[in-house]
C-alpha cells in the first residue's frame, strides 16, 4: 500500500516505476535535493539561484483553488528572496495568481495578500512591479471595480484595489 511506502521500508518499491501506489499521491523517486517540505529554505534558495542564473524575472505562485494565500511556504519563498537580494543575488520577483473572475475567493485572496505583507511593505523588494504597483494576477480592474457587489469588494476595499496592478489570468479552458 501507499502507507507502507511512506512509513515502511520502501527501498525496493521506489525503483518500481509501475508500482500501482505511485498513481496516488506519493513519490516515485527522491528528488535531487532529497525529500523536503514546502518551507525548506535551503531547497528554495537552490531553486531560486538556478532561476536567477537563468535570468528568470518572476515566479508566479498559484492560489487559484483556495483563498489560503500566504502559507508558510509563501513566506519562506519571500524571506529567501529577500535574503538573496541582501546577498547581492538578483532573485526572481514574486507574483501571486488568485482566482480569475469576481468571486468571493478573489475578495478573500486580495484581503489576505494585502493584510499579510503587502499593506505593511514586508518584502517589498521581492514584489514584481508593473505600472509602478505590485502585480497581482486576478480579475482585472474592470471585473472587480465595475462588479463590486459580485466579489464583495466595495468602497472599503479602495485602498487594496488602488494598491495593486491587476492583470487577468486566463486558464487554457477560458476564452480570452
C-alpha positions as CSV (number, residue, x, y, z in Angstrom):
1,X,0.0,0.0,0.0
2,X,1.0,3.7,-0.3
3,X,1.0,3.8,3.5
4,X,3.7,1.2,3.6
5,X,5.7,3.2,1.2
6,X,5.5,6.2,3.5
7,X,6.1,4.5,6.8
8,X,7.8,1.2,6.0
9,X,10.9,0.1,4.1
10,X,10.3,1.3,0.6
11,X,13.8,0.9,-0.8
12,X,12.6,-1.8,-3.2
13,X,9.3,-0.3,-4.4
14,X,10.8,3.2,-5.0
15,X,12.5,1.7,-8.1
16,X,9.4,0.0,-9.4
17,X,8.0,2.7,-11.7
18,X,4.9,0.6,-12.4
19,X,4.0,0.3,-8.7
20,X,0.3,1.0,-8.5
21,X,0.7,3.2,-5.4
22,X,2.5,5.8,-7.5
23,X,-0.7,6.6,-9.3
24,X,-2.0,8.0,-6.0
25,X,-0.5,10.9,-4.0
26,X,3.1,9.8,-3.5
27,X,6.6,10.0,-4.8
28,X,8.0,7.6,-7.4
29,X,11.6,8.7,-6.6
30,X,13.6,11.0,-4.5
31,X,14.4,14.5,-5.8
32,X,18.0,15.7,-6.3
33,X,17.6,17.6,-3.0
34,X,16.1,14.6,-1.1
35,X,12.7,14.7,0.4
36,X,11.8,18.2,1.7
37,X,8.8,20.3,2.7
38,X,7.4,23.5,1.1
39,X,9.1,25.7,3.6
40,X,12.7,24.3,3.3
41,X,14.6,27.5,2.7
42,X,17.8,25.7,1.6
43,X,15.9,24.0,-1.2
44,X,14.0,27.2,-2.1
45,X,17.3,29.1,-2.3
46,X,18.9,26.5,-4.5
47,X,16.0,26.6,-6.9
48,X,15.9,30.4,-6.9
49,X,19.7,30.5,-7.5
50,X,19.1,28.4,-10.6
51,X,16.3,30.7,-11.8
52,X,18.5,33.8,-11.1
53,X,21.3,32.2,-13.1
54,X,18.9,31.5,-16.0
55,X,17.6,35.1,-15.9
56,X,14.1,34.4,-14.7
57,X,12.3,37.7,-14.0
58,X,9.5,36.5,-11.8
59,X,7.8,33.4,-10.4
60,X,4.0,33.2,-10.1
61,X,2.5,31.2,-7.2
62,X,-0.9,29.7,-7.9
63,X,-3.5,30.3,-5.2
64,X,-6.5,29.8,-7.5
65,X,-8.0,26.9,-5.8
66,X,-8.2,28.2,-2.3
67,X,-8.2,31.5,-0.6
68,X,-5.5,30.4,1.9
69,X,-2.8,32.6,0.5
70,X,0.4,33.1,2.4
71,X,1.1,29.7,3.7
72,X,4.4,29.0,5.5
73,X,5.8,28.1,2.1
74,X,5.0,31.5,0.6
75,X,6.6,33.3,3.5
76,X,9.7,31.1,3.2
77,X,10.0,31.9,-0.5
78,X,9.7,35.6,0.2
79,X,12.1,35.5,3.1
80,X,14.6,33.6,1.0
81,X,14.2,36.0,-1.9
82,X,14.8,38.9,0.5
83,X,18.0,37.3,1.9
84,X,19.3,36.6,-1.6
85,X,18.8,40.2,-2.6
86,X,20.7,41.3,0.6
87,X,23.5,38.9,-0.6
88,X,23.6,40.6,-4.0
89,X,21.8,37.9,-5.9
90,X,19.1,39.0,-8.4
91,X,16.5,36.5,-7.4
92,X,13.3,36.4,-9.4
93,X,10.4,38.7,-8.2
94,X,7.2,37.4,-6.7
95,X,3.7,37.5,-8.3
96,X,0.5,35.9,-6.8
97,X,-2.2,34.4,-9.0
98,X,-5.6,34.5,-7.5
99,X,-9.0,33.3,-8.7
100,X,-9.9,34.7,-12.0
101,X,-13.3,36.3,-12.1
102,X,-15.2,38.2,-9.4
103,X,-15.7,35.5,-6.8
104,X,-15.6,35.6,-3.0
105,X,-12.2,33.8,-3.3
106,X,-10.8,36.8,-5.2
107,X,-12.0,39.1,-2.4
108,X,-10.6,36.9,0.4
109,X,-7.4,36.4,-1.5
110,X,-6.8,40.1,-2.1
111,X,-7.6,40.8,1.6
112,X,-5.2,38.1,2.7
113,X,-2.4,39.3,0.3
114,X,-2.8,42.9,1.5
115,X,-3.0,42.1,5.2
116,X,-0.3,39.5,5.2
117,X,2.6,41.6,3.8
118,X,1.7,44.0,1.0
119,X,0.0,46.5,3.2
120,X,2.9,46.7,5.6
121,X,5.5,46.7,2.9
122,X,7.0,43.4,4.1
123,X,9.4,42.0,1.5
124,X,8.6,44.8,-0.9
125,X,12.0,44.3,-2.6
126,X,10.7,40.9,-3.8
127,X,7.5,42.0,-5.4
128,X,7.2,42.3,-9.2
129,X,6.0,45.8,-10.1
130,X,4.1,46.7,-13.2
131,X,2.9,50.3,-13.8
132,X,4.5,51.3,-10.5
133,X,2.5,48.9,-8.4
134,X,2.8,45.3,-7.3
135,X,1.3,43.0,-9.9
136,X,-1.3,40.5,-8.9
137,X,-2.9,38.1,-11.4
138,X,-6.6,38.1,-10.7
139,X,-9.8,39.5,-12.1
140,X,-8.9,42.7,-14.0
141,X,-9.7,46.2,-12.8
142,X,-12.9,46.3,-14.6
143,X,-14.2,43.0,-13.4
144,X,-13.5,44.0,-9.8
145,X,-14.4,47.6,-9.7
146,X,-17.4,47.6,-12.0
147,X,-19.0,44.5,-10.4
148,X,-18.1,45.3,-6.8
149,X,-21.1,43.6,-5.3
150,X,-20.3,40.3,-7.0
151,X,-16.9,39.7,-5.3
152,X,-17.9,41.5,-2.1
153,X,-15.5,44.3,-2.9
154,X,-16.8,47.7,-2.1
155,X,-15.6,51.2,-1.2
156,X,-13.9,49.9,1.9
157,X,-11.5,48.0,-0.4
158,X,-10.5,51.0,-2.4
159,X,-7.1,51.1,-0.7
160,X,-6.5,47.5,-1.7
161,X,-7.8,48.0,-5.2
162,X,-5.6,51.1,-5.7
163,X,-2.5,49.4,-4.3
164,X,-2.1,46.7,-7.0
165,X,-1.8,46.5,-10.7
166,X,-4.3,43.8,-11.8
167,X,-3.8,41.6,-14.9
168,X,-6.3,38.9,-15.7
169,X,-5.1,35.4,-15.9
170,X,-6.7,33.0,-18.4
171,X,-6.6,29.3,-18.0
172,X,-6.5,27.2,-21.2
173,X,-10.2,26.5,-20.9
174,X,-11.3,30.1,-20.7
175,X,-12.0,32.1,-23.8
176,X,-9.8,35.2,-24.0
